[in-house]
Amino acid sequence: MLLKYEELKHILDPSIKISNFRLSYVNRIFPELKNTPCIILHKETHLCDSPSDQFIYTANDETSQLDLTGSPLKYSFGEVDFDDSTVTLLKQNWCKDEEKYLPLSRTEACAALNECIRFLNNTFPPIFALCDEKDKKRSRLLGTIIEGEWFTTIEVYSDGIETIENVKKSSNFFQQHLELSHACEQDINISAFNTFNLFGTKEETFEWNDNKENNFQGSLSVEVDTCTLSLHSPTSSSKNNLVVQVVTNSDKNGLSELWKQLLMLNQYLDIIENYRKNAHFRHSSKPLEFSKDFISPYKEDHDNVLNNINLLLNGDYGYREKKGSNEHFLNGEEVDTDIRIYQYIENLPFRSNLDFTDFLWELLIKNSSYFEMIECMHTVFENIIMNGYLPQINFTNSTRFAKMIANQHQENIISNLLSGSLPLEYVIDMGFEKLCKDYMYVLISTRFGELHNIQKELKNMTCNEFSVDTYRNKLIYLAQIHICLEFMLLLQDNLECSNDDLRALFYCAFKQYVGEKSPLKDHQDLHKNRIYTLTASLPITAVDNLNKEMPNTRRISLSSQSQLSKLTTIRYYSHSPIFPTNIYPLDQSNLTNEGYHAITAICSSNKFRIQK
């Protein structure tokens, strides 16, 4: 196929460029091609300065009519005024790169496609030619697909702006298909796909190149798949799916504080892992040091950290920020109806089962060097061993530090406790102890998840001797739970549904994201802005709440088939344009806030014999 692709470049007019990529608007109109790279015929990009800051292109006048080989399509051409005035700024539904692929005239597109068809005689990827919309039908795409015994021609054109009333009435579109196909009504297959955008912008149309990655705040949409032309909101008989997208390593949500602490643990584990590798290969006693690229988002002046540690040892917690309140924690009934996830997260620094190692973790992660961390630990051990200080530690605390305190009579030489990587191992222990309790606190308070199984899994990930691999597994497990909570936080803020439904959605997220089959498996992914997607059935209560809504996009597909031919007609409606407006300017005089941009596609297929 690669050879034929290269040969195509030589048979086409030099002014026509051929590229192999996916177009977002092709994916929207033809979702079955979403994972199929297409051949795109277009003109070269020519940028120049203009007051409207738009691409300027020149298309040859159409002076003749050409048939697309094998297609029954007819076309005529007329003059269309080109309006390059300033365009109303709308939400962008295409990828930025798509703005640089300039269209051909319809005449050029037909000629180029016919050349491709004459050259190809067997299965080949879809070929689309971009059109400039200057013909009477306002064509935007012409295409062809050769697949097996079927030869398909495709025509996509603009129908301008449709009112909501016209969108609700699909009888004219149905009648058009009957006239084109000569099929009986009962032989027409109907498929309708509606989307309701409840929050944010989906990953595929979010411009990562023009925005810092952490600007992506997630997205939430409802997809409704039906087999009826009736424009009703979701019903229990249709296939209704929630699609939720969240991004990790973002500071834009309420869970960012927990994620930052997971990243701190990941950095600490990397430091110990590298230290042990170097010690093994070099057979040296080089002291452990934080790497040059080590970054602590909690960094504070060392003297201030030491001072706060002394306050902690004296039972003075005044250095801690006084945010949060216990006023949210009432009886079980009120918790179930009134409390939101972010309120539990806000109050994590003040949960009732905090103990000394939790407070110590908060202070030790503010050190920017290992030497500073050791100095802080020395101060703590000195007060415990030399001065007899007994910190308040919960009996459930399983850290090595807690065990050392309980058995301090067995070891009273401070230097032995601060050798090699031991201080950092103590800190990692404390961090995992704290974060496990934090996540369990949120899960228990919200009544999410099978808590017994989660507690059992975390307990199974403990080890008597410090093992980087064991802690890595524990880190990934907590990160997987974290992503589930990210989904729930976005859902609770943007979808009206009951708490029981929210718990059912958590269970769905847990099944997809926690365990060996989780998309998150590598600790190296934690520091990246990764987008994760949850697809789940829309709860019945949420279906009822969408009854008064109109979809943001609607795609209707009508198809019929005989022994030798097939016809599919598609109508795509969208509140916002799906084609780049620098290539296809909007008609400002016909633009309304409640209107839909309408696109029609006609796919005509004929069966043919492959010549050998």
Long-range contacts (C-beta under 8 A, 24 or more apart in sequence): 1-124, 1-125, 4-119, 4-120, 4-124, 5-39, 7-119, 8-39, 8-116, 8-119, 11-115, 11-116, 11-119, 12-41, 12-112, 12-115, 12-116, 13-108, 13-111, 13-112, 15-43, 15-44, 16-41, 16-42, 16-43, 16-104, 16-108, 16-112, 17-41, 17-42, 17-43, 17-44, 19-101, 20-125, 23-98, 23-128, 24-93, 24-94, 24-95, 24-98, 24-204, 24-205, 24-578, 25-93, 25-94, 25-98, 25-578, 25-579, 26-128, 26-141, 27-204, 28-93, 28-553, 28-555, 28-572, 28-574, 28-578, 29-156, 29-555, 29-570, 29-572, 29-578, 29-599, 29-601, 30-570, 30-601, 31-193, 31-555, 33-126, 36-125, 36-126, 37-125, 38-125, 38-126, 38-127, 38-128, 39-116, 39-124, 39-125, 39-126, 39-127, 39-128, 40-101, 40-127, 40-128, 40-129, 40-130, 41-104, 41-109, 41-112, 41-113, 41-116, 41-127, 41-128, 41-129, 41-130, 42-101, 42-102, 42-103, 42-104, 42-129, 42-130, 43-101, 43-102, 43-103, 43-104, 43-130, 44-102, 45-100, 45-101, 45-102, 46-102, 50-84, 52-84, 52-85, 52-86, 52-87, 54-84, 54-582, 54-585, 55-99, 55-100, 55-102, 55-582, 55-583, 56-84, 57-102, 57-103, 57-132, 57-583, 59-103, 59-104, 59-105, 59-108, 59-132, 59-134, 60-105, 60-107, 60-108, 61-105, 62-105, 62-106, 62-107, 62-134, 62-135, 63-107, 64-107, 66-107, 66-110, 66-111, 66-114, 67-110, 68-110, 68-113, 68-114, 68-117, 68-142, 68-144, 68-153, 69-113, 69-114, 69-117, 69-118, 70-117, 70-151, 70-153, 70-606, 70-608, 71-153, 71-604, 72-604, 73-153, 73-155, 73-602, 73-604, 75-106, 75-110, 75-135, 75-136, 75-137, 75-139, 76-135, 76-136, 76-137, 77-106, 77-107, 77-134, 77-135, 77-136, 78-135, 78-136, 79-134, 80-133, 80-134, 80-135, 80-136, 80-138, 82-134, 82-585, 83-585, 83-587, 83-588, 84-585, 85-585, 85-588, 87-581, 87-582, 87-585, 87-586, 87-588, 88-586, 88-588, 88-591, 90-576, 90-577, 90-581, 90-586, 91-201, 91-576, 92-205, 92-207, 92-576, 93-205, 93-574, 93-576, 93-577, 93-578, 94-205, 94-578, 94-579, 94-580, 95-204, 95-205, 95-207, 96-207, 96-209, 96-210, 98-580, 99-580, 99-582, 99-583, 101-130, 101-583, 102-130, 102-583, 103-130, 103-131, 103-132, 103-133, 103-140, 103-583, 104-129, 104-130, 104-131, 104-132, 105-131, 105-132, 105-134, 105-135, 106-131, 106-132, 106-134, 106-135, 106-139, 106-142, 109-139, 109-142, 110-142, 113-142, 113-143, 113-144, 116-144, 117-144, 117-146, 120-146, 121-146, 121-610, 121-611, 122-146, 122-610, 123-147, 123-148, 126-154, 128-154, 132-583, 133-157, 133-158, 133-584, 140-579, 140-584, 140-599, 141-601, 149-607, 149-608, 149-609, 149-610, 150-566, 150-605, 150-606, 150-607, 150-608, 151-605, 151-606, 151-607, 151-608, 152-566, 152-603, 152-604, 152-605, 152-606, 153-603, 153-604, 153-605, 154-601, 154-602, 154-603, 155-601, 155-602, 156-599, 156-600, 156-601, 157-599, 157-600, 158-584, 158-597, 158-598, 158-599, 158-600, 159-571, 159-598, 159-599, 159-600, 160-587, 160-590, 160-597, 160-598, 161-587, 161-590, 161-591, 161-592, 161-595, 161-596, 161-597, 161-598, 162-573, 162-595, 162-596, 162-597, 162-598, 163-592, 163-594, 163-595, 163-596, 164-550, 164-594, 164-595, 164-596, 167-231, 167-554, 167-573, 167-596, 168-231, 170-229, 170-231, 170-556, 170-571, 171-229, 173-556, 173-558, 173-569, 173-571, 174-229, 174-558, 176-569, 177-558, 177-560, 177-567, 177-569, 180-567, 180-569, 180-602, 181-560, 181-567, 183-560, 183-562, 183-567, 187-560, 188-558, 188-559, 188-560, 189-227, 189-558, 189-559, 189-560, 190-227, 190-228, 190-229, 190-556, 190-557, 190-558, 191-225, 191-226, 191-227, 191-556, 191-557, 191-558, 191-559, 192-225, 192-226, 192-227, 192-228, 192-229, 192-554, 192-555, 192-556, 192-557, 193-223, 193-224, 193-225, 193-226, 193-554, 193-555, 193-557, 194-223, 194-224, 194-226, 194-231, 194-551, 194-553, 194-554, 194-555, 195-221, 195-222, 195-223, 195-224, 195-551, 195-552, 195-553, 195-554, 196-221, 196-222, 196-224, 196-546, 196-549, 196-551, 196-552, 197-221, 197-552, 198-222, 198-494, 198-495, 199-490, 199-493, 199-494, 200-245, 202-243, 202-245, 203-245, 203-531, 203-533, 213-247, 213-529, 214-247, 214-249, 214-250, 214-251, 214-252, 214-529, 215-252, 216-247, 216-250, 216-529, 216-531, 217-247, 217-250, 217-252, 217-253, 218-244, 218-245, 218-246, 218-247, 218-253, 218-486, 218-490, 219-243, 219-244, 219-245, 220-244, 220-245, 220-490, 220-491, 220-494, 220-495, 221-552, 222-538, 222-542, 222-546, 224-551, 229-556, 231-551, 231-554, 233-543, 233-546, 233-547, 233-548, 233-549, 234-538, 234-543, 234-546, 235-543, 236-540, 236-543, 240-537, 240-538, 240-543, 241-535, 241-536, 241-537, 241-538, 242-491, 242-495, 242-505, 242-534, 242-535, 242-536, 242-537, 242-538, 242-542, 243-533, 243-534, 243-535, 244-487, 244-490, 244-491, 244-533, 244-534, 244-535, 244-536, 245-531, 245-532, 245-533, 245-534, 246-483, 246-486, 246-487, 246-490, 246-531, 246-532, 246-534, 247-529, 247-530, 247-531, 247-532, 248-479, 248-482, 248-483, 248-486, 248-525, 248-526, 248-528, 248-529, 248-530, 248-532, 249-526, 249-527, 249-528, 249-529, 249-530, 250-529, 253-486, 253-489, 253-490, 254-341, 254-342, 254-345, 254-346, 254-489, 255-345, 255-482, 255-485, 255-486, 255-489, 257-345, 257-348, 258-345, 258-348, 258-435, 258-438, 258-439, 258-482, 259-482, 260-297, 260-298, 261-365, 261-431, 261-434, 261-435, 262-435, 262-475, 262-478, 262-479, 262-482, 262-526, 263-526, 263-527, 264-296, 264-297, 264-298, 264-365, 264-431, 265-428, 265-431, 265-432, 265-435, 265-471, 265-475, 266-475, 266-523, 266-526, 266-527, 267-294, 267-295, 268-424, 268-427, 268-428, 268-431, 269-428, 269-468, 269-471, 269-472, 269-475, 269-523, 271-370, 271-424, 272-421, 272-424, 272-425, 272-428, 272-466, 272-468, 273-468, 275-421, 276-421, 276-468, 287-370, 288-370, 288-420, 288-421, 288-424, 289-369, 289-370, 290-368, 290-369, 290-370, 294-368, 296-365, 296-366, 296-367, 296-368, 298-365, 298-366, 299-366, 299-367, 299-368, 300-366, 302-367, 302-368, 302-372, 302-375, 305-363, 305-364, 305-366, 305-367, 305-372, 305-376, 306-375, 306-376, 306-379, 308-363, 309-360, 309-363, 309-376, 309-379, 309-380, 310-379, 312-356, 312-359, 312-360, 312-363, 313-379, 313-380, 313-383, 313-389, 313-391, 317-359, 320-349, 320-359, 320-362, 321-349, 323-349, 324-348, 324-349, 324-350, 325-350, 326-350, 335-445, 336-447, 336-499, 337-499, 339-445, 339-446, 340-492, 340-493, 341-442, 341-446, 341-485, 341-488, 341-489, 341-492, 342-489, 342-493, 344-441, 344-442, 344-445, 344-446, 345-442, 345-489, 348-438, 348-441, 348-442, 351-437, 351-438, 351-441, 353-394, 353-437, 353-441, 355-391, 355-392, 355-393, 355-394, 355-397, 356-391, 356-392, 356-393, 357-393, 357-397, 357-399, 357-401, 357-402, 357-429, 357-430, 357-433, 357-434, 358-430, 358-433, 358-434, 358-437, 360-401, 360-430, 361-427, 361-430, 361-431, 361-433, 361-434, 364-427, 364-430, 365-427, 365-431, 370-423, 370-424, 373-423, 373-424, 373-427, 374-418, 374-423, 377-417, 377-418, 377-423, 377-426, 377-427, 378-414, 378-418, 381-414, 381-417, 381-418, 382-414, 384-408, 385-412, 385-414, 386-414, 397-433, 398-433, 398-462, 399-426, 399-429, 399-430, 399-433, 400-425, 400-426, 400-429, 400-466, 401-426, 401-429, 401-430, 421-466, 425-466, 428-466, 428-471, 432-471, 432-474, 432-475, 432-478, 435-478, 436-478, 439-478, 439-481, 439-482, 439-485, 442-485, 443-481, 446-488, 446-503, 446-506, 447-499, 447-503, 448-484, 448-485, 448-488, 448-503, 448-506, 449-481, 449-484, 449-506, 449-507, 449-510, 450-510, 454-481, 472-523, 475-523, 475-526, 476-518, 476-520, 476-521, 476-522, 476-523, 477-514, 479-520, 479-526, 480-513, 480-514, 480-515, 480-518, 480-520, 481-510, 481-514, 483-509, 483-513, 483-520, 483-532, 484-509, 484-510, 484-513, 484-514, 486-532, 487-534, 495-542, 496-541, 496-542, 496-545, 497-539, 497-541, 497-542, 497-545, 498-539, 498-541, 501-539, 501-540, 501-541, 501-542, 504-539, 505-534, 505-536, 505-539, 508-534, 508-536, 508-537, 509-534, 509-536, 552-576, 554-596, 563-607, 564-606, 564-607, 565-604, 565-605, 565-606, 565-607, 566-603, 566-604, 566-605, 567-602, 567-603, 567-604, 567-605, 568-601, 568-602, 568-603, 568-605, 569-600, 569-601, 569-602, 569-603, 570-600, 570-601, 570-602, 570-603, 571-598, 571-599, 571-600, 571-601, 572-598, 572-599, 572-600, 572-601, 573-597, 573-598, 573-599, 574-599
